[in-house]
Amino acid sequence: MPKLIPQALRKPPKPGERRNGAGVNGDASARDVVLDKTKEGTIDVVGWVDERTGASPFLTGLLFRKVPKGTNWFYTLGSATLFAFAMQALTGVFLAMYYVPSTTEAYNSITHVTNDVFLGEFVRGLHKWGATLMIILIFLHMGRTFFFGAYKYPRELNWVIGVVLLILTLVMGLTGYLLPFDQRSYWATIVAMNITASGPVLGPYLADFLRAGAEFTETTLPRFYAVHMLLVPGAIIALIGAHLYLVVKLGTTAPPWQKVETQPKSLREEQVG
Amino acid sequence: MAEEVEKKTPGQVPDKPKPAGWYEGETMTRRAVFALGGQAFGAGAVTLVALPVVGFAVAPIFDRPEEIWEGVGTVDDFSPDTYRQAVKTEVPGVGDSGKTTVYIRQGNPDINPDESPDEYIAISSRCAHLGCPVRFFPSAGNFICPCHGGVYDFEGKVTGGPPVRPLDRFQTRVVGNTVEVGPRYSVTNSLKPVRARDPGEFTGGIWEYLYPPRPTTAAPPK
């Protein structure tokens, strides 16, 4: 099995252990060594890339980093959210091939995707339900971080980035909701704009900015579309990069119930107990 | 000359070679000038792109759309005792979503001494709570919102539910024999006209400052 993993991505050997399939005693036959060397030479595509990018120290550090004892399934919620985002990005790109962001054509293009396009209903369904899934997952991930105390020093900045990501995800939900342009999405957006406008002093101007005028005009839908598919996803991708960098840099926390390995009893404990 | 300066500052490394272009009494090194100049150039370039882009996105806040006046019937069509429905185009080019229902009646001095039989009252169907469409019930003589139970009396004043101000109105005028409906305006609780506000915003008193009038709306009548 380890032979299937390219050299560059293989787990680094422990001290005293030899590479190239040789045992600790170095008793591998010369034939095996030659075969392995041939496989791992520059004819190996991954090796070729690795030699020119120096990626393997980075990737081994990323993939074989230490995790604390007690790491469990709750720790997969962040990756699950990332997967949901990747699925939204992928299905969104393909939906954009058919969608027309015009107040008169939007609904027709959506019904065209749903009823006529091959597997269109499936791709649109993935995007629609995936949006709900992503919001559920991001809240569960936030709950895990909160209840495990993983937001504490030195990870406060990652919590802040995560909160911004949560808000951006909700903005995606709001702007995406309008795009089918049926009665429900239209009126939901009207109400959302009116709630925005009811904020004192800045609210009225913010609402005007979002819908590009005092009323819902033909500019509003393309505006929401641009925010939904370009502006916010770009910001989300950049912030996910920063989020993951900090996760790898700072490491993860042990769950709160994980016992710390106790040190030997202190002098006082020995005397009193 | 340079040696004298070095003697006065004993901490300085004595034989450090001077950078190219150095002269006695300079306040900025050549390197600092180029670094600062490069950063200023970059900042200028970013501003040159960012300002138009931001302005492009923000400009609609200051853009007042053209007033649309639309005929809704002749003067004989409307009575002072009940409302008649008409459909008005508020935003052209967006199909049905740009249209709104208007309830119109003749002015009735018996209800409100400020009204005259020569003028026409056009009330918007947009609920002042969150913008759902209200409906006029002739038998009860009031407007009721289906969403959260807002109730307005015959003049559009709030009598129950969550709405924060009376129903909006539209300006009206009579051209020849035709009653025309124009831009939207909001009213205070005493029916004083103010610039159009979005649903959910109070009008009158201090609220005129907390929800300031926007450049995108038409001036109120009178």
Interface residues (C-beta under 8 A of the other chain):
Chain A: T103 T104 Y186 W187 I190 V191 M193 N194 I195 A197 S198 P200 V201 G203 P204 Y205 A207 D208 F209 A212 G213 A214 E215 F216 T217 E218 T219
Chain B: A57 V58 P60 I61 D63 P65 E90 V91 G93 V94 G95 S97 G98 L130 G131 C132 A196 R197 D198 P199 G200 E201 L210 Y211 P212 R214 T216 T217
